Amino acid sequence: MLAAAATLAFPDDTATTCLFTDASDVGWAVIVTQVKNYDIKVPVQDQHHQLIECQSGTFAGSQLNWTVIEKEAFPITRACDKLDYLLLRPQGFRIFCDHRNLIHVFAPDEHVKKHVKGKLLRWAMKLMNYTYVIEHIAGPQNVWADMISRWAGNHDPVSSAIKRVRAETPGEPNQHGETTEEAMPEVAVPIISTLRPLDDANFVWPTFDAITEAQSASHPPSRAERTHDGALRLHGRIWIPAEAAGLLQRLFIIAHCGAQGHRGGAAMAEHLHRIFAIEHLDSKVAAFVCQCRLCLHSKGGHYPQALGETLECSERNGVLHFDYLSMGESFGDSKYILVLKDHASHYCELVVADTADSSVTVEALLAWHARFGVPPTWISGQGSHFKNEVVAELSRRLRTQQEFTPAYCP
C-alpha cells in the first residue's frame, strides 16, 4: 500500500502551481499540483506534475439543487478559501476546469456581466486577492479530478428518499394491540424530485404500451383510428385521454424540462400539439407551467412559500393578527379594510380605510387596546404600513412583540 500510494511534494516557489477542479451531480474534487520548468507549448496533461494536495467532498441539502455552473464553481472557491497557503505564490497559479462558462465568470480581464447570478458574483470576488490564469481543459483530459468527483456517486441516491412501511408478523399484536391475519410486506414509496424530475431514477418514461393501456381504459372519440402500432390517433396525432392524469403529467414534464431547458407555455404547447391530441391543451399547459417552482423563481411570479411557523395560543387577546384587504373601486373613497383578528377566540374587527398606511394601523391598534387591552404578540405582513418606525415605536411603548410573516405564506 505504501509503495502504491501517491507521494506528496513540498511546495516550491520556483515551480508553477496548477489547480484542477471538477464536479459531478453528487460530489466535487480539488487537485493541486506543481510543475517544474513549465512549458506553455506542451499540453498540461503531458507535463510532469507533482501532487501537493487532493481534496474531495459531496453535495448535501440544498447544494444538490444547484445548477451545473454553480456546482462547477464551488470547488474553485473552496480551494481559494481553504488552500490559500498553497495558492498565494509569487508567480501566481493556473486553474484548469472543463466548464467553458466559468472562464468568463472567473477571468480577471473580463467584466462581470449583469446576468451573472449573485452567488457566482460573490464567489468571483473571492478570487480577486489571487494572481492566476484560468484555462479550459477538455473533459477527457481532466481525468483525475473527474474520477475523484464521481467516487461518491457509486450508491443509489433514491435510497434516502424512500418511505418505509413497517411489516407486521401474523398473530402478533401491533402498536394498537390488534393482531394481524397476514403479514404486511415492506413497501418502498419512491419520491420523485420536483426540480429535476427527468434526472430522478423513479421517473417512469411513457411508452406505447402505457399509452394504449390508458386509451383502452377510456372511451375513444368517434373519429379516432387505430394504427399499426396499436395506438389510437386523432387527425394523425396520438390521442391522450383526459382521464389519464399520470400520463399527461409525464408528457408535460418531458416537454417542459427536457434537454432544451425549462420552456415557456407556448413552445411547450406547440411541441405537444404536433405529436399528441390532448383536449384543452392550452389551459392544461398554462396550469402546469404556473406550478413549476424553478420557472417562478427564475422568471418571476408569486413563488409558493413553505408553511409558516405554527403558533399556539389558547388565551383570549394573547395574539393579534392584522392585515389589509383591498376591496377595489367603490362608490366612495374607501378602498381598504383593515382586518384585526384574535388568535384564540377568532373575534374579528373590520376598520374601513381610504389608504393602507401606518396612521390607520396605529389608530386601529390603539382602539383595540382601549377596549380589550394590549395583546402580548402582534402578527402581520411585511408591508410598509406595518414594518415602519411608527408601528415599531408603538410596539415598544406598549411592550408588545411584533412578528412578521413571509410574503404569500399560508
C-alpha positions in Angstrom: 0.0 0.0 0.0 2.8 2.4 0.8 4.5 1.7 -2.5 1.4 2.3 -4.5 0.3 5.4 -2.5 0.6 8.9 -4.1 3.6 10.9 -2.8 3.0 14.5 -1.8 5.7 17.1 -2.7 6.7 20.2 -0.8 5.6 23.4 -2.4 8.3 25.1 -4.5 8.1 28.8 -5.2 10.1 28.4 -8.4 7.6 25.8 -9.8 4.3 26.5 -11.5 1.3 25.7 -9.3 -1.7 24.1 -11.1 -5.3 23.8 -9.7 -7.5 21.1 -11.2 -11.2 21.1 -10.3 -14.3 19.2 -11.3 -17.8 18.5 -10.0 -20.4 15.8 -10.7 -24.0 15.6 -9.7 -23.2 14.4 -6.2 -19.5 15.4 -5.5 -16.6 17.7 -6.2 -12.8 17.4 -6.4 -9.8 19.7 -6.0 -6.3 18.7 -7.0 -3.3 20.9 -6.5 0.0 20.1 -8.3 3.2 21.8 -9.2 5.3 21.6 -12.4 8.9 22.5 -12.5 10.1 24.1 -15.8 6.5 24.5 -17.0 6.3 24.7 -20.8 3.2 26.5 -22.2 3.7 24.8 -25.6 3.2 21.4 -24.1 -0.4 20.3 -23.1 -1.0 20.4 -19.4 -1.8 16.7 -19.2 1.6 15.9 -20.7 3.6 18.0 -18.1 5.4 16.3 -15.2 3.1 17.0 -12.2 4.0 16.7 -8.5 1.0 16.2 -6.3 0.7 18.7 -3.4 -2.9 18.4 -2.2 -6.0 16.5 -3.0 -9.5 17.1 -1.6 -13.0 16.0 -2.4 -16.5 16.0 -0.9 -20.2 15.5 -1.6 -23.0 17.9 -2.1 -25.7 17.8 0.6 -29.0 19.5 1.3 -29.8 22.5 -0.9 -26.4 22.1 -2.7 -27.9 19.2 -4.6 -30.4 21.6 -6.3 -27.6 23.9 -7.6 -27.2 24.4 -11.3 -24.3 22.8 -13.2 -22.2 26.1 -13.3 -22.7 26.6 -9.5 -21.5 23.1 -8.8 -18.5 23.5 -11.1 -17.6 26.9 -9.5 -17.8 25.6 -5.9 -14.5 23.6 -5.8 -12.6 26.7 -7.2 -13.9 29.0 -4.4 -13.4 26.3 -1.8 -9.8 25.9 -2.9 -9.2 29.6 -2.6 -10.8 29.6 0.9 -9.1 26.5 2.4 -5.8 26.3 0.4 -4.7 29.9 0.3 -1.4 28.9 1.8 -0.7 26.9 -1.3 -2.1 29.2 -3.9 -0.6 32.5 -2.7 2.6 32.3 -4.8 4.9 35.0 -6.2 4.2 34.0 -9.8 0.5 33.0 -9.2 -1.1 29.8 -10.2 -3.1 28.2 -13.1 -6.7 27.0 -12.8 -7.9 24.2 -15.2 -11.6 23.4 -15.4 -13.7 21.6 -18.0 -16.6 24.1 -17.9 -16.2 26.9 -20.5 -18.7 29.3 -19.0 -16.6 29.5 -15.8 -13.8 31.0 -17.9 -15.9 34.2 -18.4 -17.0 34.3 -14.8 -13.6 34.0 -13.2 -11.4 35.6 -15.8 -9.6 38.6 -14.3 -9.7 40.6 -17.5 -13.4 40.2 -18.1 -16.1 42.4 -16.8 -18.7 40.6 -14.7 -21.9 40.5 -16.6 -25.2 41.8 -15.1 -26.9 38.5 -15.7 -24.4 36.5 -13.6 -26.1 35.2 -10.5 -25.3 36.8 -7.2 -23.8 33.6 -5.8 -21.3 33.4 -8.6 -20.5 37.1 -8.3 -19.7 36.7 -4.6 -17.6 33.7 -5.4 -15.8 35.5 -8.1 -15.0 38.4 -5.7 -13.1 35.9 -3.5 -10.5 35.3 -6.3 -9.6 39.0 -6.6 -6.8 38.5 -4.0 -5.1 36.0 -6.1 -2.9 36.1 -9.2 -4.0 33.3 -11.5 -4.7 32.3 -15.1 -7.8 30.2 -15.8 -7.8 27.9 -18.7 -10.2 25.4 -20.2 -9.3 21.7 -20.3 -11.2 19.1 -22.1 -13.3 16.7 -20.0 -11.4 13.5 -21.1 -8.1 15.2 -20.2 -9.3 16.2 -16.7 -9.5 12.5 -15.8 -8.2 12.6 -12.2 -10.4 15.4 -10.9 -13.4 13.9 -12.8 -12.7 10.4 -11.3 -12.5 11.7 -7.7 -15.6 13.8 -8.0 -17.6 10.7 -9.1 -16.4 8.4 -6.3 -19.4 9.5 -4.1 -21.8 8.6 -6.9 -21.5 4.8 -6.7 -24.5 4.5 -4.4 -28.2 4.6 -5.1 -29.4 8.2 -4.5 -33.0 7.1 -4.3 -32.5 5.1 -1.0 -32.5 8.3 1.0 -35.9 9.3 -0.5 -37.7 6.1 0.5 -40.7 6.0 2.8 -40.8 2.7 4.7 -44.0 0.9 5.8 -43.2 -1.5 8.7 -44.2 -5.1 8.3 -46.2 -6.9 11.0 -45.9 -10.6 11.8 -49.2 -12.6 11.7 -50.6 -13.4 15.1 -48.6 -10.8 16.9 -50.2 -7.6 18.3 -49.3 -4.4 16.6 -48.8 -1.0 18.3 -52.6 -0.7 18.8 -53.0 -4.1 20.5 -54.6 -5.7 17.4 -53.5 -8.9 15.8 -52.9 -9.2 12.0 -54.0 -12.2 9.9 -51.5 -11.7 7.2 -48.0 -10.2 7.1 -47.8 -6.8 5.6 -44.8 -6.7 3.3 -42.3 -3.8 3.4 -43.3 -1.3 0.8 -41.0 1.4 -0.6 -42.7 4.5 -1.9 -40.4 6.4 -4.2 -40.4 10.2 -4.1 -39.7 12.0 -7.4 -37.8 15.2 -7.4 -39.8 18.3 -8.3 -36.8 20.4 -9.5 -35.2 17.9 -11.9 -37.7 15.1 -12.5 -36.0 13.8 -15.6 -32.8 13.0 -13.6 -34.7 11.1 -11.0 -34.3 7.4 -11.0 -38.0 6.9 -10.1 -39.3 8.8 -13.1 -41.3 6.4 -15.4 -40.9 7.3 -19.1 -44.1 6.9 -21.0 -44.2 4.0 -23.6 -46.6 3.0 -26.3 -47.8 0.2 -24.0 -48.7 2.8 -21.3 -50.4 5.0 -23.9 -52.5 2.1 -25.3 -53.4 0.9 -21.8 -54.6 4.4 -20.9 -56.6 4.6 -24.2 -58.3 1.2 -23.6 -59.4 2.4 -20.1 -61.3 5.4 -21.6 -64.0 5.9 -24.2 -62.3 7.0 -27.5 -63.7 9.7 -29.8 -65.7 8.6 -32.8 -63.1 9.9 -35.3 -60.2 8.1 -33.6 -58.4 5.5 -35.8 -56.2 2.6 -34.6 -52.9 2.4 -36.5 -50.5 -0.5 -36.9 -48.6 0.4 -33.7 -51.8 -0.3 -31.7 -52.3 3.4 -30.6 -55.5 5.4 -31.4 -54.8 8.5 -33.4 -57.0 11.6 -34.0 -56.2 13.6 -37.1 -52.8 11.8 -37.4 -51.8 12.6 -33.8 -51.8 10.2 -30.8 -54.9 10.6 -28.7 -54.3 11.0 -25.0 -57.4 10.6 -22.8 -58.2 13.4 -20.4 -58.7 10.9 -17.6 -55.0 9.7 -17.8 -53.7 12.4 -15.4 -50.5 10.5 -14.6 -49.6 10.0 -18.3 -50.4 13.7 -19.1 -48.2 14.8 -16.2 -45.2 12.7 -17.5 -45.7 14.1 -21.1 -45.8 17.7 -19.8 -42.6 17.1 -17.7 -40.8 15.8 -20.8 -42.0 18.7 -23.0 -41.1 21.3 -20.3 -38.0 20.0 -18.6 -36.1 18.3 -21.5 -32.6 18.9 -22.8 -33.7 22.3 -24.1 -34.3 23.6 -20.6 -37.5 24.9 -19.0 -39.5 26.2 -21.9 -42.5 28.5 -21.9 -46.1 27.5 -22.2 -46.4 28.5 -25.9 -43.4 26.5 -27.1 -44.4 23.6 -24.9 -48.0 23.5 -26.2 -46.8 23.7 -29.8 -44.5 20.8 -29.4 -47.1 18.7 -27.7 -49.7 19.6 -30.4 -47.6 18.3 -33.2 -47.5 14.8 -31.7 -50.5 14.3 -29.4 -54.2 15.1 -29.5 -55.0 16.4 -26.0 -58.3 18.1 -25.0 -58.0 21.6 -23.7 -54.2 21.5 -24.2 -53.5 25.3 -23.8 -55.3 25.6 -20.4 -53.6 22.4 -19.1 -50.2 23.6 -20.2 -50.7 27.0 -18.6 -51.7 25.4 -15.3 -48.7 23.1 -15.4 -46.2 25.9 -16.1 -47.7 28.0 -13.2 -46.8 25.2 -10.8 -43.2 24.9 -11.9 -41.2 26.4 -9.0 -38.0 26.7 -11.0 -39.8 28.9 -13.6 -41.4 31.0 -10.9 -38.0 31.5 -9.2 -36.2 32.5 -12.5 -39.0 34.2 -14.4 -40.8 35.9 -11.6 -44.2 35.5 -10.1 -45.8 34.5 -6.8 -43.5 31.8 -5.5 -45.4 29.4 -3.3 -43.8 29.7 0.1 -43.5 26.8 2.6 -45.8 26.6 5.6 -45.1 29.2 8.2 -44.4 28.6 11.9 -47.3 27.2 13.8 -48.3 29.4 16.7 -50.3 28.0 19.6 -52.3 30.4 21.9 -55.4 29.5 23.9 -55.7 32.7 25.8 -58.0 35.4 24.5 -56.3 38.6 23.4 -53.0 36.8 23.6 -52.1 37.1 19.9 -53.5 39.7 17.5 -53.4 39.2 13.7 -54.0 42.2 11.4 -53.7 42.8 7.7 -55.2 45.0 4.9 -57.8 43.7 2.4 -58.1 45.6 -0.9 -61.8 45.9 -2.0 -61.0 47.6 -5.3 -63.0 50.5 -6.7 -66.2 51.5 -4.9 -68.7 54.4 -4.8 -66.7 56.3 -2.1 -63.1 56.9 -1.4 -62.7 53.9 0.9 -60.9 51.1 -0.9 -59.3 49.1 2.0 -60.4 47.2 5.1 -58.1 46.6 8.0 -58.9 43.2 9.5 -58.0 42.6 13.1 -58.5 39.0 14.4 -57.9 37.5 17.8 -56.0 34.2 17.6 -57.8 32.2 20.2 -61.4 33.4 20.0 -61.4 34.3 16.3 -63.1 37.5 17.1 -62.7 40.0 14.2 -62.9 43.7 13.7 -63.1 45.5 10.3 -61.8 49.0 10.0 -62.7 50.9 6.8 -59.8 53.0 5.4 -59.2 55.2 2.4 -55.5 54.3 2.3 -53.4 51.5 3.7 -50.8 53.4 5.8 -49.3 53.3 9.3 -51.6 56.0 10.7 -54.7 53.9 10.2 -52.9 50.9 11.6 -51.8 52.7 14.8 -55.3 54.2 15.3 -56.9 50.8 15.0 -54.4 49.2 17.4 -54.9 51.9 20.0 -58.7 51.5 19.7 -58.3 47.7 20.2 -56.1 48.5 23.2 -58.7 50.8 24.7 -61.4 48.1 24.6 -59.6 44.8 25.2 -56.1 45.6 26.5 -52.7 45.1 24.9 -52.1 41.7 23.2 -48.6 40.5 24.0 -47.9 39.5 20.4 -48.7 41.2 17.1 -48.5 39.2 13.8 -48.7 41.0 10.5 -47.3 41.0 7.0 -44.1 42.9 6.0 -45.8 45.8 4.2 -44.5 49.3 4.7 -47.7 50.1 6.6 -46.8 47.6 9.2 -43.0 47.4 9.1 -42.0 51.0 9.9 -40.8 53.3 12.7 -44.2 54.4 13.8 -45.6 51.0 14.4 -42.3 49.8 15.9 -42.3 52.7 18.4 -45.9 52.0 19.4 -44.9 48.3 19.9 -42.0 49.4 22.1 -44.1 51.7 24.2 -46.9 49.2 24.7 -44.2 46.5 25.4 -45.5 44.1 22.8 -43.7 41.7 20.5 -44.2 42.4 16.8 -43.7 39.4 14.4 -43.9 39.3 10.6 -44.9 36.5 8.3 -43.2 35.9 4.9 -44.9 37.1 1.7 -47.6 34.7 0.3 -47.0 32.4 3.3 -50.2 30.5 4.3 
